[in-house]
């Protein structure tokens, strides 16, 4: 029976799939690929809010009932598919919806993997270049959209755009609302360079017994059909956890790397990334 559910809500292209599969080495953990569990309870919230059947009944009773419904729903979901003690559910939305989650799953522990923003955008551009055999809506010559590196960077980083801009917008709002101290941030670079120390800190945050991981032999247990996500669906991981040299200045040029840094200083300052 599942004892506790933890939540992972990370930046895109930041190593979140690798992180899930590292933790999956612990036999007490069931880890998910990109999950739809948040969408299930989020959709239920819409019905709870707007259905006349709920509006017509005692509000306090309905509030208690909905809290119980959501809690039982996520516990029931995972108890139906695993008998492991712990679950780490991965969805980019858990962080920004922490207050909603906290209403029915009190004091949730949320993990967020971040990465140098220049390397995130470089990864997006590399996937764009690799995916040219098929049409890609990123670049539309008829609209002069995404037709240059500068335009693609701007497109991906515009607040609210999917996935990077939305990730940035949500992260900035989490910081502005002052509940970033309730989220455990992991720098992808630290995970690669200091994996054991980084994982020890994670286990301390989760308050579960430490498990010694093998960072040189990581088996991928999360399965996702990347065709669903198009050109940017790339959830395959390497077997060994290691830090690759940054190629952001080569892929994006130093000029655009500097622009990314200068336009998003709050991100670089928050996570101690240097220019």
C-alpha positions as CSV (number, residue, x, y, z in Angstrom):
1,X,0.0,0.0,0.0
2,X,1.3,3.5,-0.9
3,X,2.3,5.3,2.3
4,X,3.1,8.7,0.7
5,X,3.0,10.4,-2.6
6,X,5.6,13.0,-3.6
7,X,5.5,15.3,-6.6
8,X,7.9,16.4,-9.2
9,X,7.4,19.6,-11.1
10,X,10.4,20.6,-13.1
11,X,11.6,22.8,-15.9
12,X,11.5,21.3,-19.4
13,X,14.7,19.9,-20.8
14,X,16.3,19.9,-17.3
15,X,16.9,16.2,-16.7
16,X,13.6,15.4,-15.0
17,X,13.3,12.0,-16.8
18,X,16.9,11.1,-15.8
19,X,16.1,12.1,-12.2
20,X,12.9,9.9,-12.1
21,X,14.9,6.9,-13.3
22,X,17.7,7.4,-10.8
23,X,15.2,7.4,-8.0
24,X,13.5,4.3,-9.5
25,X,16.5,2.3,-8.5
26,X,15.1,2.5,-5.0
27,X,12.8,-0.5,-4.7
28,X,10.5,1.4,-2.3
29,X,9.7,4.0,-5.1
30,X,7.2,3.9,-7.9
31,X,8.0,6.8,-10.3
32,X,5.9,8.0,-13.2
33,X,6.7,9.3,-16.6
34,X,4.8,12.6,-17.5
35,X,1.6,12.0,-15.6
36,X,-2.0,12.9,-16.1
37,X,-3.1,12.6,-12.5
38,X,-3.1,16.3,-11.9
39,X,-5.4,16.7,-14.9
40,X,-7.9,14.2,-13.4
41,X,-8.4,16.1,-10.2
42,X,-8.1,19.5,-12.0
43,X,-11.0,18.5,-14.3
44,X,-13.0,17.4,-11.2
45,X,-12.4,20.8,-9.7
46,X,-14.1,22.4,-12.7
47,X,-17.2,20.2,-12.2
48,X,-17.2,20.8,-8.4
49,X,-17.0,24.5,-9.0
50,X,-19.7,24.9,-11.7
51,X,-22.1,22.0,-11.4
52,X,-25.5,23.1,-10.1
53,X,-25.8,19.9,-8.1
54,X,-22.9,20.9,-5.9
55,X,-24.0,24.6,-5.8
56,X,-27.4,23.6,-4.5
57,X,-26.1,21.7,-1.5
58,X,-24.5,22.8,1.7
59,X,-21.2,24.5,0.7
60,X,-19.2,23.2,3.7
61,X,-20.3,19.7,3.3
62,X,-19.5,19.8,-0.4
63,X,-16.1,21.3,0.3
64,X,-15.3,18.5,2.7
65,X,-16.6,15.9,0.2
66,X,-14.5,17.3,-2.6
67,X,-11.3,17.3,-0.5
68,X,-12.0,13.7,0.4
69,X,-12.7,12.8,-3.2
70,X,-9.4,14.3,-4.5
71,X,-7.3,12.7,-1.8
72,X,-8.9,9.3,-2.3
73,X,-8.6,9.7,-6.1
74,X,-4.9,10.1,-6.2
75,X,-4.3,7.5,-3.5
76,X,-6.7,5.1,-5.3
77,X,-5.0,5.7,-8.6
78,X,-1.6,4.7,-7.4
79,X,-2.7,1.9,-5.0
80,X,-4.3,0.3,-8.1
81,X,-1.0,0.2,-10.0
82,X,1.7,-0.3,-7.4
83,X,2.3,-1.8,-4.0
84,X,5.4,0.2,-3.3
85,X,5.7,2.5,-0.3
86,X,6.3,5.7,-2.1
87,X,5.3,7.4,-5.3
88,X,7.0,10.3,-7.2
89,X,4.4,11.7,-9.6
90,X,5.8,13.9,-12.4
91,X,3.8,16.8,-13.8
92,X,5.0,20.3,-14.6
93,X,1.8,21.7,-13.1
94,X,2.2,20.5,-9.5
95,X,4.4,23.4,-8.5
96,X,2.1,26.2,-9.6
97,X,-0.9,24.4,-8.3
98,X,0.6,23.7,-4.9
99,X,-2.2,25.5,-3.0
100,X,-4.8,23.4,-4.7
101,X,-2.8,20.2,-4.0
102,X,-2.2,21.3,-0.4
103,X,-6.0,21.7,0.1
104,X,-6.5,17.9,-0.3
105,X,-3.0,16.5,0.3
106,X,-1.6,18.6,3.1
107,X,2.0,19.7,3.2
108,X,3.0,18.1,-0.1
109,X,6.6,17.6,-0.8
110,X,7.4,18.9,-4.3
111,X,10.7,18.5,-6.2
112,X,11.8,20.8,-9.0
113,X,14.8,20.1,-11.2
114,X,16.2,23.2,-12.9
115,X,19.1,23.7,-15.3
116,X,21.0,26.6,-16.8
117,X,18.4,28.3,-18.9
118,X,20.9,28.7,-21.8
119,X,21.3,24.9,-21.9
120,X,17.6,24.4,-21.8
121,X,17.1,26.6,-24.9
122,X,20.0,25.0,-26.6
123,X,18.4,21.6,-26.1
124,X,15.2,22.9,-27.6
125,X,17.1,24.2,-30.6
126,X,19.0,20.9,-31.1
127,X,15.7,19.0,-31.0
128,X,14.3,21.4,-33.6
129,X,17.2,20.9,-35.9
130,X,17.1,17.1,-35.5
131,X,13.4,17.0,-36.3
132,X,13.4,18.5,-39.8
133,X,12.3,15.3,-41.6
134,X,8.8,16.1,-40.6
135,X,6.9,19.4,-40.7
136,X,7.3,21.4,-37.5
137,X,4.8,24.2,-36.6
138,X,7.7,26.0,-34.9
139,X,8.8,27.3,-38.2
140,X,6.1,28.7,-40.5
141,X,7.5,30.6,-43.5
142,X,4.1,31.9,-44.6
143,X,3.8,33.8,-41.2
144,X,7.5,34.5,-40.9
145,X,7.3,32.6,-37.6
146,X,10.3,30.8,-36.1
147,X,12.3,31.4,-39.3
148,X,15.5,32.4,-37.5
149,X,17.3,31.4,-34.4
150,X,16.4,34.7,-32.8
151,X,12.7,34.2,-33.4
152,X,12.8,30.6,-32.1
153,X,14.5,31.7,-28.9
154,X,12.0,34.5,-28.4
155,X,9.1,32.1,-29.2
156,X,10.2,29.5,-26.6
157,X,11.0,32.0,-23.9
158,X,8.0,34.2,-24.2
159,X,6.1,34.0,-20.9
160,X,3.2,31.5,-21.2
161,X,4.5,29.7,-24.3
162,X,4.8,26.0,-24.1
163,X,6.9,24.5,-22.7
164,X,9.8,26.8,-21.6
165,X,8.0,30.1,-21.3
166,X,5.2,28.5,-19.3
167,X,7.7,26.9,-17.0
168,X,9.4,30.2,-16.5
169,X,6.2,32.0,-15.9
170,X,5.1,29.4,-13.3
171,X,8.4,29.4,-11.6
172,X,8.5,33.2,-11.3
173,X,5.0,33.2,-9.9
174,X,6.0,30.6,-7.3
175,X,8.9,32.8,-6.2
176,X,6.7,35.9,-6.2
177,X,4.1,34.2,-4.0
178,X,6.9,33.2,-1.6
179,X,6.3,29.5,-1.4
180,X,9.5,28.6,-3.2
181,X,10.9,27.7,0.2
182,X,8.4,24.8,0.4
183,X,9.8,23.3,-2.8
184,X,13.0,21.3,-3.0
185,X,15.1,22.6,-6.0
186,X,17.7,20.4,-7.6
187,X,20.2,21.8,-10.1
188,X,20.7,19.3,-12.9
189,X,24.4,20.3,-12.9
190,X,24.7,19.3,-9.2
191,X,22.9,16.0,-9.9
192,X,25.5,15.2,-12.5
193,X,28.6,16.5,-10.7
194,X,27.7,15.6,-7.1
195,X,25.1,12.9,-7.5
196,X,25.4,11.2,-4.1
197,X,25.4,14.5,-2.1
198,X,22.4,15.7,-4.1
199,X,20.4,12.6,-3.5
200,X,21.2,12.6,0.2
201,X,19.8,16.1,0.4
202,X,16.7,14.9,-1.5
203,X,16.1,12.0,0.9
204,X,16.5,14.4,3.9
205,X,13.8,16.6,2.3
206,X,11.5,13.7,1.6
207,X,12.2,12.3,5.1
208,X,12.6,8.7,3.9
209,X,15.5,6.2,4.5
210,X,18.4,6.8,2.1
211,X,19.1,4.3,-0.6
212,X,22.6,4.1,-2.2
213,X,22.2,4.6,-6.0
214,X,24.4,3.3,-8.9
215,X,24.9,6.4,-11.0
216,X,26.8,4.4,-13.7
217,X,24.1,1.9,-14.5
218,X,20.7,3.6,-14.7
219,X,17.9,1.5,-16.2
220,X,15.1,3.4,-17.8
221,X,11.8,2.2,-16.3
222,X,9.6,5.2,-17.4
223,X,8.0,4.7,-20.7
224,X,6.5,7.4,-22.9
225,X,5.5,7.5,-26.5
226,X,7.4,10.5,-27.7
227,X,5.4,10.7,-30.9
228,X,2.6,12.2,-28.8
229,X,4.9,15.2,-27.9
230,X,6.1,15.8,-31.5
231,X,9.6,17.1,-32.3
232,X,10.3,18.0,-28.6
233,X,9.4,14.6,-27.2
234,X,12.7,13.2,-26.1
235,X,12.5,11.1,-23.0
236,X,15.2,8.6,-23.6
237,X,18.0,8.7,-21.0
238,X,21.7,7.8,-21.0
239,X,22.8,4.8,-18.9
240,X,25.4,6.8,-17.0
241,X,24.8,10.0,-15.1
242,X,27.5,12.4,-16.2
243,X,28.0,16.1,-16.9
244,X,28.4,16.9,-20.6
245,X,30.2,20.2,-21.5
246,X,27.8,23.0,-22.3
247,X,27.4,23.7,-26.0
248,X,25.0,26.6,-25.6
249,X,27.3,29.2,-26.9
250,X,28.0,27.1,-30.0
251,X,24.3,26.3,-30.6
252,X,22.9,29.7,-29.7
253,X,25.9,31.9,-30.1
254,X,27.4,34.0,-27.3
255,X,25.2,37.0,-28.4
256,X,22.0,35.1,-27.7
257,X,23.3,33.5,-24.6
258,X,24.0,36.9,-23.2
259,X,20.6,38.1,-24.1
260,X,19.0,35.1,-22.3
261,X,21.1,35.9,-19.2
262,X,20.4,39.6,-19.2
263,X,16.6,39.2,-19.8
264,X,16.2,36.5,-17.1
265,X,18.5,37.6,-14.3
266,X,16.0,36.6,-11.7
267,X,16.4,32.9,-12.7
268,X,20.2,33.0,-12.9
269,X,20.4,34.8,-9.5
270,X,17.9,32.5,-7.8
271,X,19.8,29.3,-8.8
272,X,23.3,30.8,-8.8
273,X,24.2,30.4,-12.5
274,X,27.0,32.6,-13.6
275,X,27.3,34.6,-16.9
